């Protein structure tokens, strides 16, 4: 991945979102939300409800959107996402997303969208739906607008989503190429270089010449380090000079980097990946009695017909859940006891039931104030919407000015 842009290390902004398509389950919790809870301690996090994205595939069921949106916000709060530490907002409440999406579409080649790996894959998986729409084709571009509107430095993704971030980088690069060189650009860059001081200015010019004329990558890295150390430059000046280094214009839209997160593969009640489409889920705020019963009737190793039959944990869906929830001592007890037929499958499941219910008790406790007072949830979103719009508006002022749609 090209890491040549947006090396400004003081940018700790993270952007991530989820589509509201129903109640969240433990797969969402272990695969995404636990990462969010960790990240909110170290990054400036923007987490959004991607309702427009949900419409790309669920446009035929708009009546479900209201319930799904508010349920998901409660699930986030119950999981430990803290509105005092992160900005939570609804995508459609920040119309700047749509405006940037439109402007990016003016310079994004159609072929770039058609080659997105998930485009044909999702069409195949959702064959029962009519996805021959611009909304579906253009959703990766809307996704790029979601990221770029906040000038986010990091996007937490799994390995399979890295191509989406790379597409966003390419789109930002192309936008910057077309619109990042105003008539006064060189004059402004020359003034910023002089502001660095005589010695640093001379060093910067020498390093830039070495890179642009000789392709010296070491000189490029040295120049970037020099810029990062300049305390007397504004963020805008620093970003402009980063672009100037490589002969580009000002970095109007910084290129984000993929922040690879630990992808917990949460197994479902049947051993497959947990998914609503498989009907094998435990929901984040599930009824404890339903959770206990669902685990008790989970399938086990087919070889264990009777309690006295030895089994093999690796062939048992219950073992997959033990790997997520049980400590080393419990896992050793399970492996040994299963293979020796020292206990029955219900005995094996009990520690798992206890662990899942203990986890959910904390989640349910956090959820209760929001479930009993929906206005609290709406206040969280209203505050997040306001902050998100303020940040998005700053970006759009830069963008409108660069594309020439601010008329005086």
C-alpha positions as CSV (number, residue, x, y, z in Angstrom):
1,X,0.0,0.0,0.0
2,X,1.3,3.4,-0.9
3,X,2.1,5.3,2.3
4,X,3.5,8.4,0.6
5,X,0.7,10.7,1.6
6,X,-0.8,12.0,4.8
7,X,2.2,11.3,7.0
8,X,1.1,14.0,9.4
9,X,1.3,12.0,12.7
10,X,-0.8,14.4,14.7
11,X,-3.9,13.2,12.8
12,X,-5.4,10.5,15.0
13,X,-8.8,10.6,13.5
14,X,-10.6,7.3,12.8
15,X,-13.8,6.7,10.8
16,X,-15.9,3.6,10.8
17,X,-19.6,2.7,10.4
18,X,-22.2,0.0,10.3
19,X,-25.3,-0.6,8.3
20,X,-28.5,-0.7,10.3
21,X,-30.0,-4.0,9.0
22,X,-31.3,-5.5,12.3
23,X,-30.2,-6.2,15.9
24,X,-26.5,-6.8,16.4
25,X,-25.2,-10.2,17.5
26,X,-22.1,-11.5,19.2
27,X,-20.3,-11.6,15.9
28,X,-20.6,-7.9,15.6
29,X,-19.5,-7.5,19.2
30,X,-16.3,-9.5,18.9
31,X,-15.6,-8.6,15.3
32,X,-16.1,-4.8,15.4
33,X,-17.5,-3.3,18.6
34,X,-14.7,-4.5,21.0
35,X,-12.2,-2.9,18.6
36,X,-14.1,0.3,18.6
37,X,-14.2,0.4,22.4
38,X,-10.4,-0.1,22.5
39,X,-9.8,2.6,19.8
40,X,-11.9,5.3,21.4
41,X,-9.2,5.4,24.2
42,X,-6.4,6.2,21.7
43,X,-8.0,7.9,18.7
44,X,-10.4,10.6,17.7
45,X,-13.2,8.3,16.7
46,X,-16.2,9.0,14.4
47,X,-18.6,6.1,14.3
48,X,-21.7,6.4,12.1
49,X,-24.9,4.6,11.3
50,X,-24.7,4.0,7.6
51,X,-28.4,4.3,6.7
52,X,-27.8,5.4,3.1
53,X,-25.6,2.4,2.6
54,X,-28.3,0.1,4.0
55,X,-30.6,1.4,1.3
56,X,-28.3,0.2,-1.4
57,X,-29.4,-3.3,-0.8
58,X,-32.5,-2.8,1.4
59,X,-34.3,-0.1,-0.5
60,X,-37.4,-2.3,-0.7
61,X,-37.9,-2.3,3.1
62,X,-37.7,1.3,4.3
63,X,-40.3,0.7,7.0
64,X,-37.7,-1.2,9.0
65,X,-35.1,1.6,9.0
66,X,-36.4,3.6,12.0
67,X,-36.4,0.6,14.4
68,X,-33.1,-0.7,13.1
69,X,-31.3,2.6,13.5
70,X,-32.2,3.2,17.1
71,X,-31.7,-0.5,18.1
72,X,-28.2,-0.3,16.7
73,X,-27.3,2.8,18.6
74,X,-28.5,1.2,21.9
75,X,-26.4,-1.9,21.0
76,X,-23.3,0.3,20.5
77,X,-23.8,2.0,23.8
78,X,-24.5,-1.3,25.5
79,X,-21.2,-2.7,24.1
80,X,-19.3,0.2,25.7
81,X,-18.9,2.7,23.0
82,X,-18.8,6.0,24.9
83,X,-20.3,9.2,23.4
84,X,-18.0,11.2,25.7
85,X,-15.0,9.6,23.9
86,X,-16.3,9.1,20.4
87,X,-18.7,10.9,18.0
88,X,-21.8,8.8,17.1
89,X,-23.9,10.1,14.3
90,X,-26.3,9.1,11.5
91,X,-25.0,9.3,8.0
92,X,-28.1,10.9,6.4
93,X,-28.1,13.6,9.1
94,X,-24.9,15.0,7.6
95,X,-25.8,15.9,4.0
96,X,-22.2,16.9,3.3
97,X,-21.6,13.2,2.7
98,X,-23.9,13.3,-0.3
99,X,-22.4,16.5,-1.7
100,X,-18.9,15.2,-1.5
101,X,-20.0,11.9,-3.1
102,X,-21.5,13.9,-6.0
103,X,-18.3,16.0,-6.5
104,X,-16.1,12.9,-6.3
105,X,-18.2,11.2,-8.9
106,X,-17.2,13.9,-11.4
107,X,-13.6,12.7,-11.5
108,X,-14.0,8.9,-10.6
109,X,-13.7,6.6,-13.6
110,X,-16.5,4.2,-14.0
111,X,-14.1,1.3,-14.3
112,X,-12.7,1.9,-10.8
113,X,-16.1,1.1,-9.3
114,X,-16.8,-1.9,-11.5
115,X,-13.5,-3.5,-10.5
116,X,-14.2,-3.3,-6.7
117,X,-13.9,-6.9,-5.5
118,X,-17.1,-7.0,-3.6
119,X,-19.2,-5.6,-6.5
120,X,-19.7,-8.9,-8.4
121,X,-19.4,-10.9,-5.2
122,X,-22.4,-9.1,-3.6
123,X,-24.4,-9.3,-6.7
124,X,-23.9,-13.1,-6.7
125,X,-24.8,-13.4,-3.0
126,X,-27.9,-11.2,-3.3
127,X,-29.2,-12.6,-6.6
128,X,-32.8,-12.3,-5.4
129,X,-32.5,-8.5,-5.2
130,X,-32.4,-6.1,-8.1
131,X,-29.0,-4.6,-7.6
132,X,-28.6,-3.1,-11.1
133,X,-28.8,0.4,-9.6
134,X,-26.4,3.3,-9.6
135,X,-26.7,3.3,-5.8
136,X,-25.2,-0.2,-5.6
137,X,-22.5,0.5,-8.2
138,X,-21.6,3.8,-6.5
139,X,-21.7,2.7,-2.9
140,X,-17.8,2.4,-2.7
141,X,-17.6,6.0,-3.8
142,X,-20.1,7.0,-1.1
143,X,-17.9,5.0,1.3
144,X,-14.9,7.0,0.2
145,X,-16.9,10.3,0.7
146,X,-17.7,9.0,4.3
147,X,-14.0,8.7,5.0
148,X,-12.7,11.8,3.2
149,X,-15.3,14.2,4.5
150,X,-13.7,13.8,8.0
151,X,-10.1,13.8,6.6
152,X,-9.7,10.6,8.6
153,X,-6.1,9.3,8.9
154,X,-7.2,5.7,9.7
155,X,-10.0,3.3,8.7
156,X,-10.2,0.1,10.8
157,X,-10.8,-2.8,8.5
158,X,-10.1,-6.5,8.1
159,X,-7.8,-7.8,5.3
160,X,-10.8,-8.3,2.9
161,X,-11.7,-4.6,3.1
162,X,-8.3,-3.2,2.4
163,X,-9.2,-2.7,-1.3
164,X,-11.9,-0.3,-0.3
165,X,-9.4,1.9,1.5
166,X,-7.0,1.7,-1.4
167,X,-9.8,2.9,-3.7
168,X,-10.4,5.8,-1.4
169,X,-6.7,6.7,-1.5
170,X,-6.8,6.6,-5.3
171,X,-9.9,8.8,-5.4
172,X,-8.3,11.3,-3.0
173,X,-5.1,11.3,-5.1
174,X,-7.1,12.0,-8.3
175,X,-9.2,14.7,-6.7
176,X,-6.1,16.4,-5.4
177,X,-4.4,16.2,-8.8
178,X,-7.3,17.9,-10.5
179,X,-8.2,20.5,-7.9
180,X,-5.2,21.0,-5.7
181,X,-3.2,23.5,-7.8
182,X,-4.8,26.9,-7.6
183,X,-3.2,29.9,-9.3
184,X,-1.6,31.0,-6.1
185,X,-0.4,27.6,-5.0
186,X,3.3,28.0,-5.8
187,X,3.3,31.5,-4.2
188,X,1.7,30.1,-1.0
189,X,4.1,27.2,-0.9
190,X,7.1,29.5,-1.3
191,X,5.9,31.6,1.6
192,X,5.4,28.4,3.7
193,X,9.0,27.3,2.9
194,X,10.4,30.7,4.0
195,X,8.4,30.5,7.2
196,X,10.4,27.3,8.1
197,X,13.5,29.5,8.6
198,X,16.7,29.9,6.6
199,X,18.4,26.6,7.4
200,X,15.3,24.4,7.2
201,X,14.1,26.1,4.0
202,X,17.5,25.4,2.3
203,X,17.4,21.8,3.5
204,X,13.8,21.3,2.2
205,X,14.6,22.7,-1.2
206,X,17.7,20.5,-1.6
207,X,15.8,17.4,-0.5
208,X,12.9,18.2,-2.8
209,X,15.3,18.7,-5.8
210,X,17.0,15.3,-5.0
211,X,13.6,13.5,-5.1
212,X,12.0,15.3,-8.1
213,X,15.2,15.2,-10.2
214,X,16.8,12.0,-9.1
215,X,14.0,10.0,-7.6
216,X,15.8,9.7,-4.3
217,X,13.3,8.1,-1.9
218,X,15.6,8.6,1.1
219,X,15.5,12.3,0.4
220,X,11.7,12.2,0.2
221,X,11.5,10.5,3.6
222,X,14.0,13.0,5.1
223,X,12.0,15.9,3.8
224,X,8.8,14.5,5.3
225,X,10.5,14.1,8.7
226,X,11.7,17.7,8.4
227,X,8.1,18.9,7.8
228,X,6.7,17.0,10.7
229,X,9.2,18.7,13.0
230,X,8.2,22.2,11.9
231,X,6.3,23.7,14.8
232,X,5.8,27.0,13.1
233,X,3.8,25.6,10.2
234,X,0.0,25.3,10.2
235,X,-1.6,21.9,9.4
236,X,-2.7,23.3,6.1
237,X,0.8,24.5,5.2
238,X,2.3,21.2,6.2
239,X,-0.2,19.2,4.1
240,X,0.4,21.6,1.2
241,X,4.2,21.1,1.4
242,X,3.8,17.3,1.6
243,X,2.0,17.5,-1.8
244,X,4.6,20.1,-3.1
245,X,7.4,17.6,-2.3
246,X,6.1,15.2,-5.0
247,X,5.2,17.9,-7.5
248,X,1.5,17.7,-6.7
249,X,-0.9,20.3,-5.5
250,X,-2.1,20.9,-2.0
251,X,-3.5,17.8,-0.3
252,X,-7.2,18.9,-0.2
253,X,-8.3,15.4,0.8
254,X,-5.6,13.5,2.8
255,X,-5.3,9.8,1.8
256,X,-6.4,7.5,4.7
257,X,-4.5,4.4,5.7
258,X,-6.0,1.0,6.5
259,X,-5.8,0.3,10.2
260,X,-5.8,-3.5,10.3
261,X,-7.8,-4.8,13.2
262,X,-8.0,-8.1,14.8
263,X,-10.7,-10.0,13.0
264,X,-12.4,-12.3,15.5
265,X,-14.1,-15.1,13.6
266,X,-17.1,-15.5,15.8
267,X,-18.7,-19.0,15.3
268,X,-22.4,-19.4,15.4
269,X,-24.5,-22.0,17.2
270,X,-23.9,-24.4,14.3
271,X,-20.2,-23.9,13.9
272,X,-20.5,-21.7,10.8
273,X,-19.7,-18.0,10.9
274,X,-22.3,-16.3,13.1
275,X,-24.8,-14.6,10.7
276,X,-28.5,-13.8,10.7
277,X,-28.9,-15.4,7.3
278,X,-27.8,-18.7,8.8
279,X,-30.2,-18.4,11.8
280,X,-27.3,-19.3,14.2
281,X,-27.0,-16.1,16.2
282,X,-26.9,-15.0,19.8
283,X,-28.0,-11.3,19.8
284,X,-26.1,-8.7,21.9
285,X,-29.2,-8.1,24.1
286,X,-30.7,-11.6,23.9
287,X,-33.0,-13.1,26.5
288,X,-30.8,-15.0,29.0
289,X,-33.2,-17.9,29.0
290,X,-33.1,-18.1,25.2
291,X,-29.3,-17.9,25.2
292,X,-29.0,-20.8,27.7
293,X,-31.4,-23.0,25.8
294,X,-29.8,-22.2,22.4
295,X,-26.4,-23.3,23.7
296,X,-27.8,-26.4,25.5
297,X,-29.2,-27.7,22.2
298,X,-26.1,-26.9,20.1
299,X,-24.9,-29.8,17.9
300,X,-21.8,-31.6,19.1
301,X,-19.3,-34.1,17.7
302,X,-21.4,-36.7,15.8
303,X,-19.2,-39.4,17.2
304,X,-20.5,-38.8,20.7
305,X,-23.8,-40.7,20.5
306,X,-23.6,-41.8,24.1
307,X,-22.0,-40.1,27.1
308,X,-19.4,-42.8,27.2
309,X,-18.3,-42.3,23.6
310,X,-15.0,-40.4,23.3
311,X,-15.1,-37.3,21.1
312,X,-12.8,-34.9,19.2
313,X,-13.2,-31.2,20.2
314,X,-12.0,-29.9,16.8
315,X,-15.1,-31.6,15.2
316,X,-17.5,-29.9,17.7
317,X,-19.1,-26.5,17.2
318,X,-19.2,-26.0,21.0
319,X,-15.4,-26.2,21.0
320,X,-15.3,-23.2,18.6
321,X,-17.1,-21.1,21.1
322,X,-14.9,-22.3,24.0
323,X,-11.9,-20.9,22.0
324,X,-13.6,-17.5,22.2
325,X,-15.0,-17.5,25.8
326,X,-13.0,-20.0,27.9
327,X,-9.7,-19.5,29.6
328,X,-6.7,-21.9,29.1
329,X,-7.6,-24.0,32.1
330,X,-11.2,-24.6,31.0
331,X,-10.1,-25.4,27.4
332,X,-7.6,-28.0,28.7
333,X,-10.4,-29.5,30.8
334,X,-12.7,-29.6,27.8
335,X,-10.1,-31.2,25.5
336,X,-9.1,-33.9,28.0
337,X,-12.6,-34.7,29.2
338,X,-14.1,-34.9,25.7
339,X,-11.4,-37.2,24.4
340,X,-11.7,-39.5,27.5
341,X,-15.5,-39.3,27.6
342,X,-15.1,-38.1,31.2
343,X,-18.3,-36.1,31.1
344,X,-21.2,-35.5,28.8
345,X,-21.8,-32.7,26.3
346,X,-24.2,-30.8,28.6
347,X,-21.4,-30.7,31.2
348,X,-19.0,-29.3,28.6
349,X,-21.6,-26.6,27.6
350,X,-22.2,-25.3,31.1
351,X,-19.0,-23.2,31.5
352,X,-19.7,-21.7,28.1
353,X,-23.3,-20.8,29.1
354,X,-21.9,-19.1,32.2
355,X,-19.3,-17.1,30.3
356,X,-21.7,-15.9,27.6
357,X,-24.4,-14.9,30.2
358,X,-21.8,-13.1,32.3
359,X,-20.7,-11.1,29.3
360,X,-24.3,-10.3,28.4
361,X,-25.2,-9.2,31.9
362,X,-22.8,-6.3,31.6
363,X,-24.2,-5.4,28.2
364,X,-27.8,-5.6,29.4
365,X,-27.0,-3.4,32.4
366,X,-25.5,-0.7,30.1
367,X,-28.5,-0.9,27.8
368,X,-31.3,-0.5,30.4
369,X,-31.1,3.3,30.8
370,X,-31.3,3.8,27.1
371,X,-34.1,1.2,26.6
372,X,-36.2,2.9,29.3
373,X,-35.5,6.5,28.0
374,X,-35.3,6.7,24.2
375,X,-34.8,10.5,24.5
376,X,-31.3,9.7,26.0
377,X,-30.4,7.9,22.8
378,X,-31.6,10.7,20.6
379,X,-29.6,13.2,22.6
380,X,-26.5,11.2,22.0
381,X,-27.1,11.2,18.3
382,X,-28.1,14.9,18.2
383,X,-24.8,15.9,19.8
384,X,-22.8,13.6,17.5
385,X,-24.7,14.8,14.4
386,X,-23.8,18.4,15.4
387,X,-20.1,17.7,15.8
388,X,-19.9,15.6,12.7
389,X,-21.6,18.4,10.6
390,X,-19.1,21.0,12.0
391,X,-16.2,18.9,10.9
392,X,-17.8,17.9,7.5
393,X,-18.6,21.6,6.8
394,X,-14.9,22.5,7.3
395,X,-13.9,20.0,4.6
396,X,-16.7,21.1,2.2
397,X,-15.6,24.7,2.5
398,X,-12.1,23.6,1.2
399,X,-13.7,21.3,-1.5
400,X,-16.2,23.9,-2.8
401,X,-13.5,26.5,-3.0
402,X,-11.2,24.1,-4.9
403,X,-13.8,23.1,-7.5
404,X,-15.0,26.6,-7.9
405,X,-18.5,26.4,-6.6
406,X,-18.2,29.3,-4.1
407,X,-19.3,32.4,-6.0
408,X,-18.5,35.9,-4.8
